[in-house]
């Protein structure tokens, strides 16, 4: 938890996110963050999603913005794929960064709209 409306997400190395994990993740966000909230997705570790998780992750209407910190080109490509190739009920407000502080600054500006 970085604030009452911003959380940093770091998934452990080698994890394959499945639908049950995504549900737990969403429940945690709803229970611990003030809506609307934003997420700093720190991709310091390599992990993957099964198909159901790819479809479901990040589809909470309470999520206002997501900033992904991608430390290499492969991570940037996989994130862009999830952003553009997977149909979503609502388009994500997502940006990809290579610097954590720049990403966090953008999220704080996004959240300032609700202050």
N, C-alpha and C positions, 0 to 999 in steps of 0.2 A: 504494500500500500504506500503510494507516494503522497497521496492526499486523500481527502474524503471522496474525490471524484476522479482520481487517476490511479491506476494500478500498473505495475510493471509485471510482465509475464515472461518467465524463463522456464522453458520445458527442459527436462533432463536429457542428456545425451542418449541417443539411440531409442528413445520412446516412440512407439507408434500410437498416436492418438486414435481412440475409437469413439463410438457414439456415447457410450457410458461415461467416458472421461470428459467429453464435451459437455454432457448434461451436468456433471459435477462442477465443472468449470463455470458454466453459466449460473448455476445455483449459488456458487460462492460469490460471483460478481454481484448478483442481485441482493444477496444478504449483507454484503460488506461495503458497497459503494453507494454514494448518493447519485441518483439519476437526474439528468443524463450524465454518463461518465465516459471516460476515454481510456484507451489502453496503449501502453508502450510495450510492444512485442519485441523482446530482445532475443534475437536469433543467434546467440553466442554458441549454442549447441546445435548439432545436427539431429533432427527428428523428422517424423513423417506423420501423415494422416491416412487412415483408411478412407474409402470412398464416402461412407455415410458421415464420417467426421468432417470431411471436406465440404460436404453439402450444408452441414448444420453449423459449423463453427462461425461465431461472430454474427449470427442472425438475430441477436436480441435488439429490439427496437430502442432499448435504453442506451445502447452504445452510440455515442455521438461521433467519435473519431478514433482512428487507430494509426499509430506510427510504428512502422516496422524498422528495426535496426538490423540491416543486412550487411554482414562483414565480408561477403564475397559475391562474385557474380552469379554463382549457382543459386545462392539463396535469393538474390534479387529476381532471377528468372522464375524460380518456383513460386515466389510471392506474387509476381505479376501474373502468372498462370492462374493462381487461385482468385486473383482479383478480376481477371478478364474472361476466363474460360468457363467458370462455374456460375450458373444462373443463381441469382439472389433475389429474394422478395423485395429487398430495398438495397439500392446501390451503396457500397461501403464508402465512407469518407476516410480514405486511407492514403498515406504517403509513405514512401520508402526512403530511408536515410542510411548513410554509412557512419554517422556520428550520433552517439546516444544523446549528447547534450542538445544538439540541434533538433533532434526528434522530440525531446522533452519540451523544449521551448515552444515548438509548434503546438504541441498538445495543450500546454498551458494557455497559449493564445486562443486556441479553440474553446477551451473550457471557460475562459474569461467572458465569453458571450453570455454565459448564464449567471454571472455574478451580479 
